[in-house]
Amino acid sequence: MAWRTVDVERLIGEDHPARAIWELVGKMDLSSFHQTIGAVEGVAGRPALDPHLLISVWIYAYSEGVSSAREITRRCEYDPAYQWLTGLEVINYHSLSDFRVGHQAALDELFSGALALLSAEGLVTLERVMHDGTKVKACAGADTFRREETLRTHLEMARQQVQEMGDPGNEELSQRVAQARARAARERQQRLEWAQQELEKLRQSKKGEQAQEARVSETDPQARIMKQGDGGFAPSYNVQVSTDAAQGIIVGVGVSQSGSDQGQLVPALQKVEENFQRRPEQAVVDAGFISRETIVEVDQQQVDLIGSMADTRAQAAGQFARRGVEAAFRPEAFTYQPEGNTYQCPAGKVLSYEKKVTGVGVIQHHYRASGADCAACPFREKCCPHSARKGRMVVRAEGSGGGGLPGEDANGSGEANLSATRAGGRVPLGLD
């Protein structure tokens, strides 16, 4: 053990980020945080922690990738930057956590103000925004997911337990223990009620047997089972992060329950616009975000989209293989007959025009063969083993509004490609 004198000001250098964060927060209007403090001069109560201190500690922790209140408390014991911010005091993790939860709306507004200040100083240009998603594992185990019947049973048990907590006939407990047990029982009941609500939302998004088999977690109802980067599956959230390319500053964050990045770019751009009152000029994403709908919607927002097109040929080939369709009878083997607007299958049968379906940025033309022709065809087990009675169908898609999307061939001279983004021309893209 050693007894020594510590000069707090010398714990970190003059150009340390903690000093910059302290100065930045000190220039902000924190009056809304002070209004909720009850322990003021002339009023009984323990002195409150200064919001300036708590906000600075949280911002610095976030900048270091630390989001746990317990971890911040631990670092206050040895990390020079945290010690400088707190003046060698250790802040209880309950105080940190309660501050973040109790002032969530005010903190969101404060962070927006910080972004505006960075933008005013030219550190955020929004000329190019890089966007990506990452799976963050939830605080729930896979064994906590339950179906509706089990949730109802556990909820009824929780309600009974809450009632019994208030029964004076129960064994005597200390006031502190009794209050803790009652609080735990109420929280479990609330989580189970929340889980039932999430289960109903999940079932509405599914159909048939999948809706009946839907399950949610009892401990983290909003979490969803998602595929991880290592190929496994775990309860997770899909966190979407937008970063300004100039200085690497995060300009937008969102959380999704979708296991896919499809459809997540447009909400992310809207979040950036809310924070800065203007849209980025360019958005850079990977192939997981690119779809026909995304291309059309981003173009309508007048944002340049930079990203790679997903090659779906291997995925489509796998789908045909699972359906039992052999390579010689896949869509690229069908021949378009322009004089009658029909297709001819490899066996010489005609697929007549059936209908047109209009979607976002795309028009799908459906062609179907006669059910009688397919039922009598000697190749039906290789071509349409599960739909011979209805007749084989193929789909030709083209961009709506003329010209189509990048990579499309509206005249039909392009070569066969099963990618949804190269859907123009006479090459059929799918089957039922």
Secondary structure, DSSP 4 states (H G I P E B T S, - for coil): -------GGGSS-TT-HHHHHHHHHHTS--HHHHTT----TTS-SPPPPPHHHHHHHHHHHHHTT---HHHHHHHTTT-HHHHHHHTT----HHHHHHHHHHTHHHHHHHHHHHHHHHHHTTS---SSEEEEEEEEE-S--GGGEE-HHHHHHHHHHHHHHHHHHT-TTSPP--HHHHHHHHHHHHHHHHHHHHHHHHHHHHHHTS-HHHHHT--EESS-TT-EEEE-TTS-EEEEEEEEEEEETTTTEEEEEEEES-SS-TT-HHHHHHHHHHHHSS--SEEE--GGG--HHHHHHHHHTT-EEE-PPP--HHHHHHHHHHHT--GGGSGGG-EEETTTTEEE-TTS-EEEEEEEEEETTEEEEEEEE-HHHHHH-TTHHHH-TTTTTT--EEEEEEETTSS-STT--TTS-SPP---TTS--TT---B--
